[in-house]
Amino acid sequence: MKHHNKITPPAPGQDASLDQTVLSRLAMLKTLSVKELKAEWETLMGSSAPNNSRAFLEGRLAYRIQELTYGGPDRETRRMLDLLADEVEGIARHKHQITDPRNPVAGTRLIREWNGV
């Protein structure tokens, strides 16, 4: 699929056979032992698994399978997550960049109508 001169992966629901493949791989994770999950981690992540928590390994592997198939978060989302992580860690250098796009811009006059006035 092409969008803005950039090839993007299909979204979930656009290719039934691809979706079925992803769902099969996700279901397969439940059948694997922790040792097998760690081997799958090394295949998909390119590093050794950080711990032996089955829930952690399954969740992160499921995300990675979907990320590789459908694509990860876009640049703007990654930027916002980085800024929020900085804020959580107490680094306020970019705090002014975190804004809610639903808020009015500075200088906007808000006028309230009540009983027709």
Residue frames as qw, qx, qy, qz and C-alpha x, y, z in Angstrom:
[[0.000, 0.889, 0.457, 0.000, 0.00, 0.00, 0.00],
 [0.453, 0.228, 0.011, 0.862, 1.35, 3.43, -0.89],
 [0.214, -0.899, -0.379, 0.047, 0.72, 6.63, 1.05],
 [0.101, -0.973, 0.164, 0.131, 2.55, 9.93, 0.59],
 [0.541, 0.674, -0.500, 0.056, 5.30, 8.33, -1.54],
 [0.177, -0.459, 0.805, -0.331, 5.96, 5.83, 1.24],
 [0.626, -0.076, -0.734, -0.251, 5.18, 2.14, 1.29],
 [0.426, -0.359, 0.525, -0.643, 3.18, 1.27, 4.38],
 [0.024, -0.019, -0.999, 0.025, 2.24, -2.21, 5.60],
 [0.402, -0.432, -0.595, -0.546, -1.42, -3.24, 5.40],
 [0.373, -0.352, 0.418, -0.750, -3.61, -2.38, 8.35],
 [0.205, 0.071, 0.949, -0.230, -5.27, -5.17, 10.32],
 [0.497, 0.509, 0.554, -0.431, -8.42, -6.31, 8.52],
 [0.401, 0.680, -0.287, -0.543, -7.19, -5.46, 5.01],
 [0.501, 0.378, -0.755, -0.193, -5.71, -8.88, 4.22],
 [0.861, -0.314, 0.064, -0.395, -7.60, -11.83, 5.71],
 [0.930, 0.116, -0.290, 0.196, -4.85, -14.38, 5.05],
 [0.340, 0.477, -0.443, 0.679, -2.23, -12.14, 6.66],
 [0.490, -0.493, 0.261, -0.670, -4.53, -11.57, 9.65],
 [0.962, -0.162, -0.105, -0.192, -5.03, -15.33, 9.99],
 [0.744, 0.298, -0.410, 0.436, -1.28, -15.90, 9.93],
 [0.008, 0.505, -0.423, 0.752, -0.76, -13.32, 12.68],
 [0.726, -0.381, 0.133, -0.556, -3.59, -14.79, 14.78],
 [0.961, 0.020, -0.274, 0.043, -2.08, -18.29, 14.38],
 [0.529, 0.371, -0.463, 0.607, 1.31, -17.05, 15.52],
 [0.282, -0.494, 0.336, -0.751, -0.24, -15.28, 18.52],
 [0.893, -0.256, -0.011, -0.371, -2.18, -18.41, 19.51],
 [0.848, 0.221, -0.412, 0.251, 0.99, -20.47, 19.11],
 [0.105, 0.575, -0.496, 0.641, 2.70, -18.38, 21.82],
 [0.686, -0.416, 0.253, -0.541, 0.33, -19.90, 24.42],
 [0.994, 0.011, -0.086, -0.072, 1.52, -23.40, 23.53],
 [0.585, 0.541, -0.449, 0.403, 5.25, -22.69, 23.86],
 [0.728, -0.473, -0.320, 0.381, 7.32, -23.38, 26.94],
 [0.210, -0.941, 0.079, 0.252, 9.27, -20.54, 28.56],
 [0.549, -0.355, 0.541, 0.529, 12.44, -21.94, 26.99],
 [0.442, 0.437, 0.631, 0.464, 10.80, -21.87, 23.55],
 [0.035, 0.960, 0.279, -0.001, 9.47, -18.36, 24.18],
 [0.376, -0.773, 0.280, 0.427, 13.01, -17.23, 24.98],
 [0.523, -0.017, 0.641, 0.562, 14.24, -18.80, 21.72],
 [0.273, 0.743, 0.539, 0.288, 11.47, -16.97, 19.83],
 [0.203, -0.940, -0.051, 0.269, 12.54, -13.78, 21.61],
 [0.467, -0.475, 0.473, 0.576, 16.08, -14.17, 20.30],
 [0.434, 0.341, 0.674, 0.491, 14.73, -14.73, 16.77],
 [0.108, 0.844, 0.468, 0.240, 12.40, -11.72, 16.78],
 [0.262, -0.960, -0.020, 0.101, 14.36, -9.29, 18.96],
 [0.638, 0.613, -0.301, 0.356, 17.93, -10.20, 18.12],
 [0.016, -0.554, 0.614, -0.562, 18.97, -10.35, 21.78],
 [0.325, -0.141, -0.910, 0.216, 18.54, -12.67, 24.74],
 [0.414, -0.685, -0.485, -0.352, 15.30, -12.47, 26.71],
 [0.015, -0.603, 0.383, -0.699, 15.53, -10.15, 29.74],
 [0.413, -0.272, 0.664, -0.561, 13.66, -12.45, 32.14],
 [0.065, -0.047, -0.991, -0.111, 11.74, -15.70, 32.58],
 [0.381, 0.313, 0.491, -0.718, 8.28, -14.18, 33.09],
 [0.312, 0.319, 0.844, 0.298, 5.91, -16.05, 30.80],
 [0.171, 0.843, 0.474, -0.191, 3.36, -13.20, 30.79],
 [0.081, -0.795, 0.237, 0.552, 6.03, -10.64, 29.90],
 [0.270, -0.237, 0.770, 0.528, 7.51, -12.77, 27.12],
 [0.297, 0.499, 0.799, 0.157, 4.11, -13.61, 25.60],
 [0.114, 0.888, 0.320, -0.309, 2.92, -10.00, 25.68],
 [0.097, -0.745, 0.365, 0.551, 6.06, -8.49, 24.23],
 [0.298, -0.076, 0.835, 0.456, 6.40, -11.19, 21.57],
 [0.299, 0.651, 0.697, 0.005, 2.74, -10.73, 20.57],
 [0.082, 0.904, 0.047, -0.417, 3.35, -6.99, 20.17],
 [0.208, -0.554, 0.600, 0.538, 6.53, -7.61, 18.15],
 [0.381, 0.231, 0.845, 0.297, 4.81, -10.06, 15.79],
 [0.246, 0.826, 0.502, -0.071, 2.09, -7.49, 15.09],
 [0.097, -0.854, 0.178, 0.479, 4.62, -4.66, 14.82],
 [0.305, -0.313, 0.724, 0.534, 6.67, -6.55, 12.23],
 [0.309, 0.413, 0.818, 0.253, 3.55, -7.44, 10.25],
 [0.102, 0.852, 0.502, 0.109, 1.51, -4.24, 10.42],
 [0.304, 0.597, -0.107, 0.735, 4.18, -1.66, 11.27],
 [0.417, -0.343, -0.558, 0.631, 4.95, 0.15, 14.51],
 [0.033, -0.850, -0.365, 0.378, 3.87, 3.53, 15.80],
 [0.483, 0.760, 0.140, 0.412, 4.38, 6.49, 13.50],
 [0.486, 0.275, -0.264, 0.787, 7.06, 9.13, 14.09],
 [0.259, -0.561, 0.045, -0.785, 4.70, 11.57, 15.83],
 [0.838, -0.458, -0.183, -0.233, 3.50, 8.89, 18.26],
 [0.822, -0.033, -0.292, 0.487, 7.08, 7.83, 19.06],
 [0.219, 0.442, -0.179, 0.851, 8.01, 11.49, 19.66],
 [0.528, -0.575, -0.028, -0.624, 5.05, 11.96, 22.03],
 [0.916, -0.319, -0.240, 0.040, 5.96, 8.78, 23.93],
 [0.649, 0.176, -0.280, 0.685, 9.58, 9.96, 24.27],
 [0.066, -0.521, 0.122, -0.842, 8.40, 13.32, 25.62],
 [0.739, -0.513, -0.113, -0.421, 6.05, 11.63, 28.10],
 [0.890, -0.128, -0.300, 0.317, 8.85, 9.31, 29.23],
 [0.372, 0.356, -0.258, 0.817, 11.07, 12.35, 29.83],
 [0.388, -0.560, 0.027, -0.732, 8.30, 13.93, 31.89],
 [0.888, -0.382, -0.219, -0.134, 7.83, 10.77, 33.99],
 [0.806, -0.005, -0.262, 0.532, 11.58, 10.61, 34.61],
 [0.351, -0.808, -0.182, 0.436, 11.55, 14.22, 35.78],
 [0.392, -0.100, 0.362, 0.840, 13.26, 15.65, 32.72],
 [0.243, 0.769, 0.474, -0.354, 11.18, 18.73, 31.91],
 [0.237, -0.374, 0.385, 0.810, 13.25, 20.07, 29.02],
 [0.071, -0.131, -0.698, -0.700, 10.56, 19.29, 26.45],
 [0.091, 0.439, 0.784, -0.429, 7.50, 19.75, 28.64],
 [0.265, 0.524, 0.057, -0.807, 6.31, 22.74, 26.67],
 [0.250, 0.229, -0.724, -0.601, 6.09, 20.54, 23.57],
 [0.063, -0.286, -0.955, 0.041, 3.48, 18.25, 25.12],
 [0.324, 0.131, 0.116, -0.930, 0.17, 19.87, 24.27],
 [0.413, 0.388, 0.810, -0.150, -3.34, 18.64, 23.81],
 [0.118, 0.107, 0.534, 0.830, -4.40, 19.51, 20.24],
 [0.147, -0.671, -0.700, -0.196, -7.97, 19.95, 21.46],
 [0.297, -0.675, -0.295, 0.608, -6.99, 22.97, 23.54],
 [0.349, 0.917, 0.167, 0.093, -7.35, 26.41, 21.97],
 [0.646, 0.288, -0.117, 0.697, -4.17, 28.21, 20.95],
 [0.326, -0.454, -0.307, 0.771, -2.87, 31.10, 23.04],
 [0.042, 0.160, -0.162, -0.973, -4.79, 34.30, 22.37],
 [0.225, -0.368, -0.785, -0.446, -8.08, 32.58, 21.56],
 [0.321, -0.138, 0.310, -0.884, -11.11, 34.37, 23.03],
 [0.129, -0.285, -0.950, -0.005, -13.74, 32.08, 24.50],
 [0.353, -0.115, 0.013, -0.929, -17.27, 33.47, 24.39],
 [0.036, 0.238, 0.951, -0.194, -20.16, 31.84, 26.18],
 [0.353, -0.266, -0.356, -0.823, -23.74, 32.26, 25.10],
 [0.064, -0.250, -0.866, 0.429, -26.41, 32.06, 27.78],
 [0.227, 0.667, 0.604, -0.372, -30.14, 32.65, 27.29],
 [0.494, 0.749, 0.358, 0.259, -29.47, 34.07, 23.83],
 [0.020, -0.985, 0.166, -0.048, -26.92, 36.62, 25.08]]
